[in-house]
Amino acid sequence: MFPYKVIFRIQPLASAPAPAQAGFSASKRYFKHAADRNRVKRLSREAYRLRKHELYELLEARGLHLQVFFLYSTSKNLSFEEVQDKFSLILKKLKSAIAQSGEPA
């Protein structure tokens, strides 16, 4: 999943407005200029937005809520196509983690 570090928590669906909440971060350590950090976060949010329906279907079917945070952890700038490929892999792993979590208690 490099260059992303993904932190997530799966819990039973309460009265949340959506089945998932997502956060995005790019460190000042790697990107000194705010415009560069904003670009990385903007690309990440768009890649997630285009693929989140896959997660939503699985979460709604199982009655679960997902909180996920994506940390961009390198100074390398990726193209949008590369970011989309990374998010495809990340969401595949998240879906398998959701499937393994079982039914809520």
C-alpha positions in Angstrom: 0.0 0.0 0.0 3.1 2.2 -0.1 3.1 5.3 -0.1 -0.1 5.3 2.0 -0.4 4.2 5.6 -3.9 3.3 6.3 -5.5 3.3 9.8 -9.0 2.1 10.1 -11.7 1.0 12.6 -14.8 -1.1 11.9 -17.7 -0.9 14.2 -21.5 -1.6 14.2 -23.5 0.9 12.2 -25.0 3.4 14.6 -26.9 6.6 13.5 -24.1 7.6 11.2 -25.1 9.6 8.1 -22.9 7.4 5.9 -21.4 3.9 6.1 -17.9 5.3 6.1 -15.9 8.3 7.2 -12.5 9.1 5.6 -9.6 11.4 6.4 -6.6 12.3 4.4 -3.2 13.7 5.4 0.1 14.7 3.8 2.9 15.5 6.2 4.8 18.8 6.3 7.8 16.7 6.8 7.7 15.5 3.2 6.0 18.5 1.5 7.2 21.8 2.8 4.8 23.9 0.6 1.1 23.8 1.5 0.2 23.7 -2.2 2.0 20.4 -2.6 0.3 18.9 0.5 -3.1 20.1 -0.8 -2.4 18.5 -4.2 -1.6 15.2 -2.7 -4.8 15.3 -0.5 -6.9 16.4 -3.4 -5.8 13.5 -5.6 -6.3 11.1 -2.8 -9.8 12.3 -2.0 -10.8 12.1 -5.7 -9.4 8.5 -6.1 -11.3 7.5 -2.9 -14.5 9.2 -4.1 -14.5 7.3 -7.4 -14.2 3.9 -5.7 -16.0 4.3 -2.3 -19.2 2.8 -3.6 -17.6 -0.6 -3.5 -17.0 -0.2 0.2 -20.4 1.3 0.9 -22.2 -1.7 -0.6 -20.3 -4.1 1.5 -20.7 -2.0 4.7 -24.4 -1.5 4.3 -25.0 -5.2 3.6 -23.2 -6.1 6.8 -24.5 -3.2 8.9 -21.1 -1.9 9.7 -19.5 1.6 9.9 -15.9 2.2 8.8 -13.6 5.0 10.0 -10.5 5.2 7.8 -7.5 7.6 7.7 -5.0 7.7 4.8 -1.6 9.1 5.6 0.6 9.9 2.6 4.1 8.9 3.7 6.7 9.8 1.1 7.9 12.9 -0.7 7.4 11.4 -4.2 4.7 13.0 -6.3 2.5 10.4 -8.0 0.3 11.0 -11.0 -3.5 10.6 -10.7 -3.4 7.2 -12.4 -0.8 5.9 -9.9 -2.9 7.2 -7.0 -5.9 5.4 -8.5 -4.0 2.2 -8.7 -2.9 2.5 -5.1 -6.4 3.1 -3.9 -7.6 0.1 -5.9 -5.2 -2.1 -3.9 -6.1 -0.3 -0.6 -9.8 -0.7 -1.0 -9.4 -4.4 -2.0 -7.5 -5.0 1.3 -10.1 -3.0 3.3 -12.9 -5.0 1.7 -11.2 -8.2 2.8 -10.8 -6.8 6.3 -14.5 -6.0 6.4 -15.4 -9.4 5.2 -13.3 -11.0 7.9 -14.7 -8.8 10.6 -17.9 -10.9 10.7 -21.3 -9.8 11.7 -21.6 -7.1 14.4 -22.3 -8.1 17.9 
